[in-house]
Amino acid sequence: MNVDHLKAFHRVAETGNFTQAARDLFLTQPAVSMQVQSLEHNLGVMLFDRSRRRISLTSEGEVLYRYTRKIFGIMQEMQNEFQNLNALQTGELTLGTSSLMGTYYLPFFVGSYHRRHPGVRFTLAINNSHAVAEMVYQGDIEIGFGGSSSAHPGLSQYFLHREPLIIVVGRHSPLIEHVGPLRAEDLVGEPFVMREKGTRITNKVTTWLRNVSQGTAASSLVTVDNMEVAKQLVAGGFGITALPRHAAATEIAAGQLFPLQLEDFEMHVNYFLIYMAGRKLSRVAQSFLALLFEHGIPLPEDLLEAVR
């Protein structure tokens, strides 16, 4: 069934006049008449009663008109939706992110973007860095933020930020009174609160403990499922933990956590923008990356071409 023929029928049904329908469609009156006749021939019915001075729909025409109203109503909705998308009045963006990036790095940018485009809905899918990379690779999300992960073909990981790690204790810990830098042996006996096995920070810190204390502190590890729980436990007086410096800034300023000086502890974690090279990004994703660039966040050349 030819869409142009349906358009011609619909416009004649709306106006009740072939001549007016032709003007509206920027066609000649004979062309509109031929399109309607072709539609009638294909359907095997008469759609208009032409026996009177003003044409009217037949019963079969009424049936088709009900459908064309639905069809062209939906087409108009679709057109309006994409006009809104192009103007970023609506849309949806899911960002895959590691816990640190989702909690401390991205909220400022999401808030700034929301003020500019309040109709766009955001979802932060927080997971470990390996899961975020897998989501990008599988096409479940367009862009992700997290640590480095095992390479997939075509998966790009662009360096964004380096964050130092620090060891912190609560305000009542006797370790605060220690004069001078602490050694790893000084931490033995304190529960070491860490994220679950497999996270980058946990892997880095447990390797450090094993190397500098010959495994004597490994038995005191306590695992939790997120960084906020670790902070609250330590701030409440239970054990010690390693955190990205930025993640502990508020609690340190409030006197709830205290960073320790440690010998031979110079660690950091790197964070990356994760995307599939060559994959076309949505307008919403492009505009979010453009906002990052406006705020001084570096972007790779292939993404800069898309957001400029």
C-alpha positions in Angstrom: 0.0 0.0 0.0 1.5 3.3 -1.1 2.0 5.9 1.7 1.5 8.8 -0.8 -1.8 7.3 -1.8 -2.9 7.1 1.8 -1.8 10.7 2.3 -3.9 11.9 -0.6 -6.9 10.0 0.7 -6.4 11.3 4.2 -6.2 14.9 3.1 -9.3 14.6 0.9 -11.2 13.1 3.8 -10.0 15.9 6.0 -10.9 18.7 3.7 -13.8 17.1 1.8 -12.4 18.6 -1.4 -9.9 17.2 -4.0 -8.8 20.7 -5.0 -8.0 21.8 -1.5 -6.3 18.5 -0.7 -4.1 19.1 -3.9 -3.1 22.6 -2.7 -2.2 21.2 0.8 -0.1 18.4 -0.7 1.5 20.7 -3.4 0.1 18.5 -6.1 -2.3 19.0 -9.0 -5.9 18.0 -8.6 -5.8 15.3 -11.3 -2.7 13.8 -9.5 -4.6 13.5 -6.2 -7.6 12.0 -8.0 -5.4 9.4 -9.6 -3.8 8.5 -6.3 -7.2 8.0 -4.6 -8.5 6.0 -7.5 -5.4 3.8 -7.4 -6.0 3.2 -3.7 -9.6 2.3 -4.4 -8.5 -0.1 -7.1 -6.0 -1.8 -4.8 -8.5 -2.2 -2.0 -11.4 -3.1 -4.2 -13.8 -0.6 -2.7 -15.1 2.9 -3.2 -13.8 5.3 -0.6 -15.8 8.4 -1.6 -19.3 9.0 -2.7 -18.9 11.4 -5.6 -22.6 11.5 -6.6 -23.3 14.7 -4.7 -22.0 18.2 -5.0 -19.8 17.8 -2.0 -18.0 14.4 -1.8 -18.4 12.3 1.3 -16.8 9.1 2.7 -18.4 5.8 2.1 -18.7 3.3 4.9 -15.5 1.7 3.6 -13.9 5.1 3.5 -14.9 5.8 7.1 -13.1 2.6 8.1 -9.9 3.6 6.2 -10.1 7.1 7.6 -10.1 5.8 11.2 -6.8 4.0 10.4 -5.2 6.9 8.5 -5.9 9.2 11.5 -4.0 6.8 13.7 -1.2 6.3 11.2 -0.5 10.0 10.5 -1.1 10.9 14.2 1.7 8.5 15.1 3.9 9.8 12.3 3.4 13.3 13.6 4.2 12.2 17.2 7.3 10.5 15.9 8.4 13.7 14.0 7.7 15.8 17.1 9.8 13.4 19.2 12.8 13.6 16.9 12.5 17.3 16.7 12.6 17.4 20.5 15.6 15.0 20.5 17.4 17.2 18.0 16.8 20.2 20.2 17.6 18.0 23.3 14.3 18.8 24.9 13.9 15.1 25.6 16.0 11.9 25.5 17.7 9.4 27.6 21.3 8.6 28.5 22.7 5.7 30.6 26.3 6.2 31.8 28.2 3.1 33.0 30.5 4.1 35.8 32.6 2.7 38.6 31.6 3.6 42.1 34.2 6.4 42.6 33.4 8.0 39.3 29.6 7.7 39.7 29.7 9.1 43.3 32.4 11.8 43.2 33.3 12.6 39.6 30.2 12.6 37.4 27.4 14.2 39.6 28.7 17.7 38.9 28.6 17.2 35.2 25.2 15.4 35.3 23.8 18.4 37.3 25.3 20.9 34.9 23.8 19.0 31.9 20.4 18.7 33.6 20.2 22.5 34.1 20.9 23.0 30.4 18.6 20.2 29.1 16.1 19.3 31.9 14.1 17.0 29.6 16.9 14.5 29.2 16.7 11.5 31.7 19.9 10.1 33.2 20.7 6.7 34.5 24.0 6.0 36.3 24.7 2.2 36.0 27.3 1.7 38.8 29.4 -1.4 38.5 33.0 -2.5 38.6 35.3 -1.3 35.8 35.4 -4.7 34.1 31.5 -4.8 34.0 31.3 -1.2 32.7 33.8 -2.1 29.8 31.7 -5.2 29.0 28.5 -3.2 28.9 30.1 -0.7 26.4 31.5 -3.5 24.3 28.1 -5.3 24.1 26.4 -2.1 23.2 24.2 -1.9 26.3 25.5 1.6 27.0 27.3 4.1 24.7 30.0 5.4 27.0 31.4 4.4 30.4 33.7 5.8 33.1 36.0 3.6 35.1 39.4 2.0 35.5 41.3 0.1 32.8 39.9 -3.3 31.9 40.9 -6.2 29.7 40.9 -5.2 26.1 38.1 -6.0 23.6 38.5 -5.5 19.9 37.6 -1.9 19.1 37.2 -0.9 22.8 38.9 2.4 23.5 40.0 3.6 26.9 41.0 7.2 27.1 42.8 8.5 30.2 40.9 11.1 32.1 42.1 11.3 35.7 44.7 10.0 38.2 43.6 9.7 41.8 46.1 9.1 44.7 45.1 6.5 47.3 45.4 7.2 51.0 45.1 5.1 54.2 42.6 6.6 56.7 41.4 5.8 60.3 38.7 7.1 62.5 39.1 10.0 65.0 39.6 7.6 68.0 42.3 5.4 66.4 45.5 5.3 68.5 47.4 5.4 65.2 46.8 9.1 64.9 49.1 9.7 67.8 52.0 8.0 66.1 55.0 10.3 65.5 56.5 10.1 62.1 55.6 7.9 59.1 54.1 4.5 60.0 55.3 1.2 58.6 53.1 -1.6 57.3 54.0 -3.6 60.5 52.4 -0.9 62.6 49.0 -1.7 61.0 49.0 -5.4 62.0 46.1 -6.2 64.3 43.8 -3.5 62.8 41.0 -4.8 60.6 41.6 -3.6 57.1 38.2 -2.7 55.6 38.2 -3.2 51.8 35.8 -3.6 48.9 35.2 -7.1 47.6 37.9 -9.1 46.0 38.6 -8.2 42.4 38.2 -4.4 42.6 41.3 -2.5 41.6 41.9 -0.8 44.9 41.5 -4.0 46.9 44.0 -5.8 44.5 46.5 -3.0 44.8 46.3 -2.7 48.6 46.4 -6.4 49.4 49.4 -6.8 47.1 51.1 -4.0 48.9 50.3 -5.5 52.3 51.6 -8.9 51.2 54.8 -7.4 49.8 55.7 -5.1 52.7 54.6 -7.3 55.6 55.2 -10.8 54.3 51.5 -11.6 54.6 51.2 -10.9 58.3 48.4 -8.4 57.8 46.5 -10.3 55.2 44.3 -12.3 57.7 42.8 -9.1 59.0 41.0 -8.1 55.8 37.3 -7.3 56.1 35.3 -7.0 52.9 32.2 -4.8 52.3 30.2 -4.3 49.1 30.8 -0.5 48.6 33.1 2.3 49.5 30.5 4.3 51.6 30.1 1.3 54.0 33.9 1.2 54.4 34.0 4.9 55.2 31.2 4.6 57.8 32.8 1.6 59.5 36.2 3.3 59.8 34.7 6.7 60.9 32.8 4.8 63.5 36.0 3.4 65.0 36.3 0.0 63.2 39.6 -0.6 61.5 41.4 1.2 58.7 40.8 1.5 55.0 42.4 2.7 51.7 40.4 5.2 49.7 40.9 7.5 46.7 41.8 10.9 48.2 38.8 12.6 46.6 36.4 10.1 48.1 37.5 10.9 51.6 37.8 14.7 51.3 34.5 15.6 53.0 35.0 13.2 55.9 38.6 14.4 56.4 37.5 18.1 56.4 34.8 17.2 59.0 37.3 15.5 61.3 35.6 12.1 60.8 38.5 10.4 59.0 42.3 11.0 59.4 44.9 10.2 56.7 48.0 8.3 57.9 51.5 8.8 56.7 52.9 5.5 55.6 56.4 4.5 54.4 56.5 2.9 50.9 52.8 3.7 50.2 52.6 5.7 47.0 49.6 4.4 45.0 47.1 5.8 42.7 44.2 4.6 40.4 43.7 5.8 36.9 40.2 6.5 35.4 39.3 6.4 31.8 36.5 7.2 29.3 35.4 4.0 27.8 33.8 3.8 24.3 33.8 1.7 21.1 35.9 3.2 18.4 33.9 3.9 15.3 30.5 3.5 16.9 28.1 6.3 16.2 27.0 8.1 19.4 23.5 9.4 20.0 23.0 13.2 20.0 22.5 13.1 23.8 25.8 11.2 24.3 27.6 13.6 22.0 26.2 16.7 23.8 27.2 15.2 27.2 30.8 14.7 26.0 30.7 18.3 24.6 29.8 19.5 28.0 32.7 17.6 29.6 35.0 19.2 27.0 33.6 22.7 27.8 34.6 22.1 31.4 38.2 21.3 30.5 38.0 17.5 30.3 40.2 16.2 27.5 38.6 14.0 24.8 40.2 11.8 22.2 40.4 13.2 18.7 37.9 10.8 17.2 35.2 11.9 19.7 36.1 15.6 19.3 35.1 15.4 15.7 31.7 14.1 16.7 31.0 16.7 19.5 32.3 19.9 17.8 
